[in-house]
Amino acid sequence: MTEASVPEVQIDSVELGRRSGAIMRTGLMMLEAGTASYRVKQAMSAVGESLGVEQVHEQVTLTEITLTSRLGHRFRTEVAEIRRAGVNADRIAALDRFRRELPEKTTPGDIHRALDAIERKPARYSPLLNAAAAGAACGGFAALNQAHIIEILVVFLSAGAGQYVRRHLAHKGFNALGTTMIAAFLATGLYLGVLGLIGLVGHGLEVHASGYISSVLFLLPGFALITGTLDMAKLDFSAGLTRVAFGLMIVMGAGVAVWALSLMSSLDTSQREVTLALWVQIIVWAVGSFVGVAGFAFMFNSPPRMALNAAWIGMVAYVARHLLQELDVPIQMATAIACILIGILAAIFSSGGRWPVITLQVPAALVQIPGVPAHEAIVALNEADYTAAVSGILQVLLAGIAILVGLVIAKLMTDWEWSFER
C-alpha cells in the first residue's frame, strides 16, 4: 500500500508528524525568504490540504511559526524558529509557484523533494554583482536628489562596498543590528573619505547631504515595513508589529551611524538650483528611478525580467508623482496616488501567478521615499535645531505613511482574496 493511499483511520501520530513537518518546512522557507505572513499561511494551508490534513492553524511572527495540524481525533502542535530575516525574491517566486502547482493529493516525501530543489538553487548573482546592484540603486537615488556626477560615482562605490560587507556578515550569521551599523559606518565613511581625497588632488567639494544620505539607502528595510503594514491591515498584529519593529530597528541602526559620521564633516543642505526644462527633468526622473528600482530588485535576487518589470512600474509611478507635484498636489497626496498606481500595475504585471505582487511592489515603492527632508533633519540635529529636525522627520514619516496607505488601497482594489475574510 502506498503512502498516499493509507486510510485516514490508520494514520497514527508518526504519520501526522511527517505531514506536519512538511507543512512547517514550507512555512519556514517562505518566512526566511521575506514574504508576507498572509502568503506564508496561505502556502501552509495549501500544503496541508494537499496532504489530506483536515485543519491547519498557524501563528506567524517575523522569526517564529506555531503550527497545529489536526486529522480526525489526532492533533499535533509544534513551534519552529528562524534566526535570519532576509529577502530572496527569486525564492519567494519559486515557493509561490510551488504553492500554486500543488496537486490535489501528495505525500510528505514529494513536498520535501520539491522544497529540496528550491533550497539547493544558489543565488542568481555573485557578491560583487549584488554589491554593484546596491551601488546602482543608491546612485539612482542620488541622481533623483540632484547630486552631481562625481557624487553619484562616489555613492556607487560607497554603497557597493557597504552592501558587500553587509552580505558577508549576514551570511556569517552576525547580529542584524550590528551588521546594519557596520555597513552604514563603512558606506558613509568611505563616501566622506573619497570626497576628501578628491579634494586633495583637485578642487574641493562640498559634502552635500544628497549624496551622503544616498550612500546608505541600500539599508532601507522595505520588505519588512511594507509586508508588516499589509499584515496589520489583515489584523495579523503578531506578524505585522514584529516586522515593523524590525524595520524601524534597522532604520535607527543606520541612522545612528549616519548621524555620528556626519559630525565629522559639515553637510551642505542648500537647495540646488534646477535649471532644466521640464521635458529634460522628466528624462532625469525616469532614468534615475528606473536605475534605482532595478538596482534594488537585483539586490533582492530578483530574476532579470522581474527586476526590469519592477523598474518600469517604479519609473512610471515616480514620474507621475512629480508631475502631480508640478500641478501643486501636496507631496503626501501625490505619493499615495503614485503608490496606488504601483499596486495596480504590480497586480497587472503579476497576473496569472507570473510573479508574486510583493516582489514588484517593494522595489518600485522604495524610490518614493523623500530624501531631502531626511537630509535636512540630520543636519538640523547636528546643529541642535530641534524644531527643524522634528519638521524633517515628520515629513519623512508622513510620506512613509502615504506610501503604505497607497499600497494597502491598491491591494484592496486588486486582490479580492486578500480583501475579504473567509
CORBEL-V918805 format. One record per residue. N is the residue number from 0. RES is the residue in one small letter. SS is DSSP state (h for helix, s for strand, l for the rest). BURIAL is # if it has 16 or more other C-alpha atoms within 10 Angstrom, else .. Layout:
n=N res=RES ss=SS burial=BURIAL
n=N res=RES ss=SS burial=BURIAL
This chain:
n=0 res=m ss=l burial=.
n=1 res=t ss=l burial=.
n=2 res=e ss=h burial=.
n=3 res=a ss=h burial=.
n=4 res=s ss=h burial=.
n=5 res=v ss=l burial=.
n=6 res=p ss=l burial=.
n=7 res=e ss=h burial=.
n=8 res=v ss=h burial=.
n=9 res=q ss=h burial=.
n=10 res=i ss=l burial=.
n=11 res=d ss=l burial=.
n=12 res=s ss=h burial=.
n=13 res=v ss=h burial=.
n=14 res=e ss=h burial=.
n=15 res=l ss=h burial=#
n=16 res=g ss=h burial=#
n=17 res=r ss=h burial=.
n=18 res=r ss=h burial=#
n=19 res=s ss=h burial=#
n=20 res=g ss=h burial=#
n=21 res=a ss=h burial=#
n=22 res=i ss=h burial=#
n=23 res=m ss=h burial=#
n=24 res=r ss=h burial=#
n=25 res=t ss=h burial=#
n=26 res=g ss=h burial=#
n=27 res=l ss=h burial=#
n=28 res=m ss=h burial=#
n=29 res=m ss=h burial=#
n=30 res=l ss=h burial=#
n=31 res=e ss=h burial=#
n=32 res=a ss=h burial=#
n=33 res=g ss=l burial=#
n=34 res=t ss=l burial=#
n=35 res=a ss=l burial=#
n=36 res=s ss=h burial=#
n=37 res=y ss=h burial=#
n=38 res=r ss=h burial=#
n=39 res=v ss=h burial=#
n=40 res=k ss=h burial=#
n=41 res=q ss=h burial=.
n=42 res=a ss=h burial=#
n=43 res=m ss=h burial=#
n=44 res=s ss=h burial=#
n=45 res=a ss=h burial=#
n=46 res=v ss=h burial=#
n=47 res=g ss=h burial=#
n=48 res=e ss=h burial=#
n=49 res=s ss=h burial=#
n=50 res=l ss=l burial=#
n=51 res=g ss=l burial=#
n=52 res=v ss=l burial=#
n=53 res=e ss=l burial=.
n=54 res=q ss=s burial=.
n=55 res=v ss=s burial=#
n=56 res=h ss=s burial=.
n=57 res=e ss=s burial=#
n=58 res=q ss=s burial=#
n=59 res=v ss=s burial=#
n=60 res=t ss=l burial=#
n=61 res=l ss=l burial=#
n=62 res=t ss=l burial=#
n=63 res=e ss=s burial=#
n=64 res=i ss=s burial=#
n=65 res=t ss=s burial=.
n=66 res=l ss=s burial=#
n=67 res=t ss=s burial=#
n=68 res=s ss=s burial=#
n=69 res=r ss=s burial=#
n=70 res=l ss=s burial=#
n=71 res=g ss=l burial=.
n=72 res=h ss=l burial=.
n=73 res=r ss=s burial=.
n=74 res=f ss=s burial=#
n=75 res=r ss=s burial=.
n=76 res=t ss=s burial=.
n=77 res=e ss=s burial=.
n=78 res=v ss=s burial=.
n=79 res=a ss=s burial=.
n=80 res=e ss=s burial=.
n=81 res=i ss=l burial=.
n=82 res=r ss=l burial=.
n=83 res=r ss=l burial=#
n=84 res=a ss=l burial=#
n=85 res=g ss=l burial=#
n=86 res=v ss=l burial=#
n=87 res=n ss=l burial=#
n=88 res=a ss=h burial=#
n=89 res=d ss=h burial=#
n=90 res=r ss=h burial=#
n=91 res=i ss=h burial=#
n=92 res=a ss=h burial=#
n=93 res=a ss=h burial=#
n=94 res=l ss=h burial=#
n=95 res=d ss=h burial=#
n=96 res=r ss=h burial=.
n=97 res=f ss=h burial=#
n=98 res=r ss=h burial=#
n=99 res=r ss=h burial=.
n=100 res=e ss=l burial=.
n=101 res=l ss=l burial=#
n=102 res=p ss=l burial=.
n=103 res=e ss=l burial=.
n=104 res=k ss=l burial=.
n=105 res=t ss=l burial=#
n=106 res=t ss=l burial=#
n=107 res=p ss=h burial=#
n=108 res=g ss=h burial=.
n=109 res=d ss=h burial=.
n=110 res=i ss=h burial=#
n=111 res=h ss=h burial=#
n=112 res=r ss=h burial=.
n=113 res=a ss=h burial=.
n=114 res=l ss=h burial=#
n=115 res=d ss=h burial=.
n=116 res=a ss=h burial=.
n=117 res=i ss=h burial=#
n=118 res=e ss=h burial=.
n=119 res=r ss=h burial=.
n=120 res=k ss=l burial=.
n=121 res=p ss=l burial=.
n=122 res=a ss=l burial=.
n=123 res=r ss=l burial=#
n=124 res=y ss=l burial=#
n=125 res=s ss=l burial=.
n=126 res=p ss=h burial=#
n=127 res=l ss=h burial=.
n=128 res=l ss=h burial=.
n=129 res=n ss=h burial=#
n=130 res=a ss=h burial=#
n=131 res=a ss=h burial=#
n=132 res=a ss=h burial=#
n=133 res=a ss=h burial=#
n=134 res=g ss=h burial=#
n=135 res=a ss=h burial=#
n=136 res=a ss=h burial=#
n=137 res=c ss=h burial=#
n=138 res=g ss=h burial=#
n=139 res=g ss=h burial=#
n=140 res=f ss=h burial=#
n=141 res=a ss=h burial=#
n=142 res=a ss=h burial=#
n=143 res=l ss=h burial=#
n=144 res=n ss=l burial=#
n=145 res=q ss=l burial=#
n=146 res=a ss=l burial=#
n=147 res=h ss=l burial=.
n=148 res=i ss=h burial=.
n=149 res=i ss=h burial=.
n=150 res=e ss=h burial=#
n=151 res=i ss=h burial=#
n=152 res=l ss=h burial=#
n=153 res=v ss=h burial=#
n=154 res=v ss=h burial=#
n=155 res=f ss=h burial=#
n=156 res=l ss=h burial=#
n=157 res=s ss=h burial=#
n=158 res=a ss=h burial=#
n=159 res=g ss=h burial=#
n=160 res=a ss=h burial=#
n=161 res=g ss=h burial=#
n=162 res=q ss=h burial=#
n=163 res=y ss=h burial=#
n=164 res=v ss=h burial=#
n=165 res=r ss=h burial=#
n=166 res=r ss=h burial=#
n=167 res=h ss=h burial=.
n=168 res=l ss=h burial=#
n=169 res=a ss=h burial=#
n=170 res=h ss=h burial=.
n=171 res=k ss=l burial=.
n=172 res=g ss=l burial=.
n=173 res=f ss=l burial=.
n=174 res=n ss=l burial=.
n=175 res=a ss=h burial=#
n=176 res=l ss=h burial=#
n=177 res=g ss=h burial=#
n=178 res=t ss=h burial=#
n=179 res=t ss=h burial=#
n=180 res=m ss=h burial=#
n=181 res=i ss=h burial=#
n=182 res=a ss=h burial=#
n=183 res=a ss=h burial=#
n=184 res=f ss=h burial=#
n=185 res=l ss=h burial=#
n=186 res=a ss=h burial=#
n=187 res=t ss=h burial=#
n=188 res=g ss=h burial=#
n=189 res=l ss=h burial=#
n=190 res=y ss=h burial=#
n=191 res=l ss=h burial=#
n=192 res=g ss=h burial=.
n=193 res=v ss=h burial=#
n=194 res=l ss=h burial=#
n=195 res=g ss=h burial=#
n=196 res=l ss=h burial=.
n=197 res=i ss=h burial=.
n=198 res=g ss=h burial=.
n=199 res=l ss=h burial=.
n=200 res=v ss=h burial=.
n=201 res=g ss=l burial=.
n=202 res=h ss=l burial=.
n=203 res=g ss=l burial=.
n=204 res=l ss=l burial=.
n=205 res=e ss=l burial=.
n=206 res=v ss=l burial=#
n=207 res=h ss=s burial=#
n=208 res=a ss=h burial=#
n=209 res=s ss=h burial=#
n=210 res=g ss=h burial=#
n=211 res=y ss=h burial=#
n=212 res=i ss=h burial=#
n=213 res=s ss=h burial=#
n=214 res=s ss=l burial=#
n=215 res=v ss=l burial=#
n=216 res=l ss=h burial=#
n=217 res=f ss=h burial=#
n=218 res=l ss=h burial=#
n=219 res=l ss=l burial=#
n=220 res=p ss=l burial=#
n=221 res=g ss=h burial=#
n=222 res=f ss=h burial=#
n=223 res=a ss=h burial=#
n=224 res=l ss=h burial=#
n=225 res=i ss=h burial=#
n=226 res=t ss=h burial=#
n=227 res=g ss=h burial=#
n=228 res=t ss=h burial=#
n=229 res=l ss=h burial=#
n=230 res=d ss=h burial=#
n=231 res=m ss=h burial=#
n=232 res=a ss=h burial=#
n=233 res=k ss=l burial=#
n=234 res=l ss=l burial=.
n=235 res=d ss=l burial=#
n=236 res=f ss=h burial=#
n=237 res=s ss=h burial=#
n=238 res=a ss=h burial=#
n=239 res=g ss=h burial=#
n=240 res=l ss=h burial=#
n=241 res=t ss=h burial=#
n=242 res=r ss=h burial=#
n=243 res=v ss=h burial=#
n=244 res=a ss=h burial=.
n=245 res=f ss=h burial=#
n=246 res=g ss=h burial=#
n=247 res=l ss=h burial=#
n=248 res=m ss=h burial=#
n=249 res=i ss=h burial=#
n=250 res=v ss=h burial=#
n=251 res=m ss=h burial=.
n=252 res=g ss=h burial=#
n=253 res=a ss=h burial=#
n=254 res=g ss=h burial=#
n=255 res=v ss=h burial=.
n=256 res=a ss=h burial=#
n=257 res=v ss=h burial=#
n=258 res=w ss=h burial=#
n=259 res=a ss=h burial=.
n=260 res=l ss=h burial=.
n=261 res=s ss=h burial=#
n=262 res=l ss=l burial=.
n=263 res=m ss=l burial=.
n=264 res=s ss=l burial=.
n=265 res=s ss=l burial=.
n=266 res=l ss=l burial=#
n=267 res=d ss=s burial=.
n=268 res=t ss=l burial=#
n=269 res=s ss=l burial=.
n=270 res=q ss=l burial=.
n=271 res=r ss=l burial=.
n=272 res=e ss=l burial=.
n=273 res=v ss=l burial=.
n=274 res=t ss=l burial=.
n=275 res=l ss=l burial=.
n=276 res=a ss=l burial=.
n=277 res=l ss=h burial=.
n=278 res=w ss=h burial=.
n=279 res=v ss=h burial=.
n=280 res=q ss=h burial=#
n=281 res=i ss=h burial=#
n=282 res=i ss=h burial=.
n=283 res=v ss=h burial=#
n=284 res=w ss=h burial=#
n=285 res=a ss=h burial=#
n=286 res=v ss=h burial=#
n=287 res=g ss=h burial=#
n=288 res=s ss=h burial=#
n=289 res=f ss=h burial=#
n=290 res=v ss=h burial=#
n=291 res=g ss=h burial=#
n=292 res=v ss=h burial=#
n=293 res=a ss=h burial=#
n=294 res=g ss=h burial=#
n=295 res=f ss=h burial=#
n=296 res=a ss=h burial=#
n=297 res=f ss=h burial=#
n=298 res=m ss=h burial=#
n=299 res=f ss=l burial=#
n=300 res=n ss=l burial=#
n=301 res=s ss=l burial=#
n=302 res=p ss=l burial=#
n=303 res=p ss=h burial=.
n=304 res=r ss=h burial=.
n=305 res=m ss=h burial=#
n=306 res=a ss=h burial=#
n=307 res=l ss=h burial=#
n=308 res=n ss=h burial=#
n=309 res=a ss=h burial=#
n=310 res=a ss=h burial=#
n=311 res=w ss=h burial=#
n=312 res=i ss=h burial=#
n=313 res=g ss=h burial=#
n=314 res=m ss=h burial=#
n=315 res=v ss=h burial=#
n=316 res=a ss=h burial=#
n=317 res=y ss=h burial=#
n=318 res=v ss=h burial=#
n=319 res=a ss=h burial=#
n=320 res=r ss=h burial=#
n=321 res=h ss=h burial=#
n=322 res=l ss=h burial=.
n=323 res=l ss=h burial=#
n=324 res=q ss=h burial=#
n=325 res=e ss=h burial=.
n=326 res=l ss=l burial=.
n=327 res=d ss=l burial=.
n=328 res=v ss=l burial=.
n=329 res=p ss=l burial=.
n=330 res=i ss=h burial=#
n=331 res=q ss=h burial=#
n=332 res=m ss=h burial=#
n=333 res=a ss=h burial=#
n=334 res=t ss=h burial=#
n=335 res=a ss=h burial=#
n=336 res=i ss=h burial=#
n=337 res=a ss=h burial=#
n=338 res=c ss=h burial=#
n=339 res=i ss=h burial=#
n=340 res=l ss=h burial=#
n=341 res=i ss=h burial=#
n=342 res=g ss=h burial=#
n=343 res=i ss=h burial=#
n=344 res=l ss=h burial=#
n=345 res=a ss=h burial=#
n=346 res=a ss=h burial=#
n=347 res=i ss=h burial=.
n=348 res=f ss=h burial=#
n=349 res=s ss=l burial=#
n=350 res=s ss=h burial=.
n=351 res=g ss=h burial=.
n=352 res=g ss=h burial=.
n=353 res=r ss=l burial=.
n=354 res=w ss=l burial=#
n=355 res=p ss=l burial=#
n=356 res=v ss=h burial=#
n=357 res=i ss=h burial=#
n=358 res=t ss=h burial=#
n=359 res=l ss=h burial=#
n=360 res=q ss=h burial=#
n=361 res=v ss=h burial=#
n=362 res=p ss=h burial=#
n=363 res=a ss=h burial=#
n=364 res=a ss=h burial=#
n=365 res=l ss=h burial=#
n=366 res=v ss=l burial=#
n=367 res=q ss=l burial=#
n=368 res=i ss=l burial=#
n=369 res=p ss=l burial=#
n=370 res=g ss=h burial=#
n=371 res=v ss=h burial=#
n=372 res=p ss=h burial=#
n=373 res=a ss=h burial=#
n=374 res=h ss=h burial=#
n=375 res=e ss=h burial=#
n=376 res=a ss=h burial=#
n=377 res=i ss=h burial=#
n=378 res=v ss=h burial=#
n=379 res=a ss=h burial=#
n=380 res=l ss=h burial=#
n=381 res=n ss=h burial=#
n=382 res=e ss=l burial=.
n=383 res=a ss=l burial=.
n=384 res=d ss=l burial=.
n=385 res=y ss=h burial=.
n=386 res=t ss=h burial=.
n=387 res=a ss=h burial=#
n=388 res=a ss=h burial=#
n=389 res=v ss=h burial=.
n=390 res=s ss=h burial=#
n=391 res=g ss=h burial=#
n=392 res=i ss=h burial=#
n=393 res=l ss=h burial=.
n=394 res=q ss=h burial=#
n=395 res=v ss=h burial=#
n=396 res=l ss=h burial=#
n=397 res=l ss=h burial=.
n=398 res=a ss=h burial=#
n=399 res=g ss=h burial=#
n=400 res=i ss=h burial=#
n=401 res=a ss=h burial=#
n=402 res=i ss=h burial=#
n=403 res=l ss=h burial=#
n=404 res=v ss=h burial=#
n=405 res=g ss=h burial=#
n=406 res=l ss=h burial=#
n=407 res=v ss=h burial=#
n=408 res=i ss=h burial=#
n=409 res=a ss=h burial=#
n=410 res=k ss=h burial=#
n=411 res=l ss=h burial=#
n=412 res=m ss=h burial=.
n=413 res=t ss=h burial=#
n=414 res=d ss=l burial=.
n=415 res=w ss=h burial=.
n=416 res=e ss=h burial=.
n=417 res=w ss=h burial=#
n=418 res=s ss=h burial=.
n=419 res=f ss=l burial=.
n=420 res=e ss=l burial=.
n=421 res=r ss=l burial=.
